Amino acid sequence: MWTMTNWRAPTTSLNWIVRKCFAQSIRALERGVALQQDNLLLVMALGHTYAMSGQKKRALDILLRMRDLKKTRYVPAIYFAVIHGALGDNDHAFACLEKSFQERSDGMTYLKVERLLDPLRTDPRFRNLMRRVGLGRGRGNRHAASQSARQWTI
């Protein structure tokens, strides 16, 4: 069921992450995860925030938790990429993004705009991946991006 908490905690915490207010972001996400332990978006966002705030052990614990969850349910590979990227582990992040690309995950349509992937943008592999998804050409062209998005959601 879709509730306000599904989008409020990640959106609010993303605003705090952009401002580098990690303590507030962590508080919001920990509260959200406590209320909705099975909400993978919240769990992923919490792992990302831990990593960005320098709490590497906690971020790695979230990765382990997500790997355990993967045994019983689908966990998008892009969620792992977000946390690995925030940890500075670009090789693992791009391996996860490649898996997401192979799965034709709808999350790939957000490569151009997803702020949680910002730590990976300077890596040449990111531009290559955007090109392969169909988001690399027509820079800033919303029409080209929406055409590419349709290709991935069919």
C-alpha positions in Angstrom: 0.0 0.0 0.0 1.3 3.5 -0.9 1.5 5.8 2.1 2.9 9.2 2.7 5.9 7.7 4.5 6.9 5.9 1.3 7.9 9.1 -0.4 8.2 11.6 2.5 11.3 10.1 4.3 13.4 9.6 1.2 12.4 12.9 -0.3 13.1 14.9 2.9 16.3 13.0 3.6 17.5 13.6 0.0 17.1 17.3 0.6 19.2 17.0 3.7 21.8 14.9 1.9 22.2 17.5 -0.8 22.7 20.1 2.0 25.1 17.7 3.8 22.8 17.5 6.8 23.4 13.8 7.4 22.3 13.6 11.0 18.8 14.9 10.1 18.6 12.6 7.1 19.7 9.6 9.2 17.1 10.4 11.9 14.3 10.6 9.3 15.3 7.4 7.5 15.9 5.4 10.7 12.4 6.4 11.8 11.0 5.4 8.4 12.8 2.0 8.4 11.5 1.4 12.0 8.0 2.0 10.8 8.3 0.1 7.5 11.1 -2.5 7.8 10.2 -4.0 4.4 10.4 -0.8 2.5 13.5 -1.3 0.4 13.6 2.3 -0.8 14.0 3.5 2.8 16.6 0.8 3.6 18.6 1.7 0.5 18.4 5.5 1.2 19.6 4.8 4.8 22.6 2.8 3.6 23.4 5.6 1.2 23.2 8.2 3.9 25.3 6.2 6.3 28.0 5.9 3.5 27.9 9.6 2.6 28.2 10.5 6.3 31.3 8.4 6.7 29.6 5.6 8.7 31.1 2.8 6.5 30.3 -0.1 8.9 26.6 0.9 9.1 26.4 1.2 5.3 28.0 -2.2 4.9 25.5 -3.6 7.4 22.7 -2.3 5.2 24.3 -4.0 2.2 24.4 -7.3 4.1 20.8 -6.8 5.1 19.8 -6.2 1.5 21.7 -9.3 0.4 19.8 -11.3 3.0 16.5 -9.9 1.8 17.5 -10.8 -1.8 17.2 -14.4 -0.9 13.5 -14.1 -0.3 12.4 -11.2 -2.5 13.5 -9.0 -5.4 16.0 -6.3 -4.6 16.8 -4.0 -7.5 20.5 -4.1 -8.4 20.5 -0.4 -8.7 19.9 -0.1 -4.9 23.2 -1.9 -4.3 24.9 0.4 -6.8 23.7 3.5 -4.9 25.3 2.3 -1.7 28.5 1.1 -3.3 28.8 4.4 -5.1 28.4 6.4 -1.9 31.1 4.2 -0.3 33.4 5.1 -3.2 33.5 1.5 -4.4 32.9 2.3 -8.0 33.8 -1.1 -9.4 31.1 -2.8 -7.4 28.7 0.0 -8.1 29.2 -0.3 -11.9 28.9 -4.1 -11.7 25.5 -3.6 -10.0 24.5 -1.0 -12.6 25.5 -3.4 -15.4 23.3 -6.1 -13.8 20.5 -3.6 -13.7 21.1 -2.7 -17.3 21.0 -6.4 -18.3 17.8 -6.9 -16.3 16.3 -3.8 -18.2 15.4 -2.4 -14.8 13.1 0.6 -14.9 15.5 2.3 -12.5 17.9 2.8 -15.3 15.6 5.4 -16.9 16.5 7.7 -13.9 20.3 7.6 -14.4 20.3 11.2 -15.7 18.5 12.7 -12.8 18.9 10.4 -9.8 20.8 12.5 -7.2 21.8 9.4 -5.2 24.0 8.4 -8.1 26.0 11.7 -8.1 29.1 10.1 -6.6 29.4 8.0 -9.9 28.9 10.7 -12.4 32.6 11.7 -12.9 33.5 8.1 -13.8 33.6 7.6 -17.6 31.7 4.4 -17.2 28.7 6.4 -16.1 28.5 8.4 -19.4 29.0 5.2 -21.3 26.1 3.5 -19.4 23.9 6.5 -20.0 24.6 6.3 -23.7 23.8 2.6 -23.8 20.5 3.2 -22.0 19.7 5.9 -24.5 20.1 8.9 -22.2 23.5 10.2 -23.4 22.4 12.0 -26.5 20.1 15.0 -26.6 21.6 16.5 -23.5 18.9 18.2 -21.6 16.3 17.1 -24.2 13.3 15.9 -22.2 11.7 14.4 -25.3 14.7 12.2 -26.1 14.8 11.1 -22.4 11.1 10.2 -22.4 11.4 8.3 -25.7 14.3 6.3 -24.1 12.2 5.7 -20.9 9.4 4.2 -23.0 11.8 1.7 -24.5 12.8 0.5 -21.0 9.2 0.1 -19.6 7.8 -2.0 -22.4 
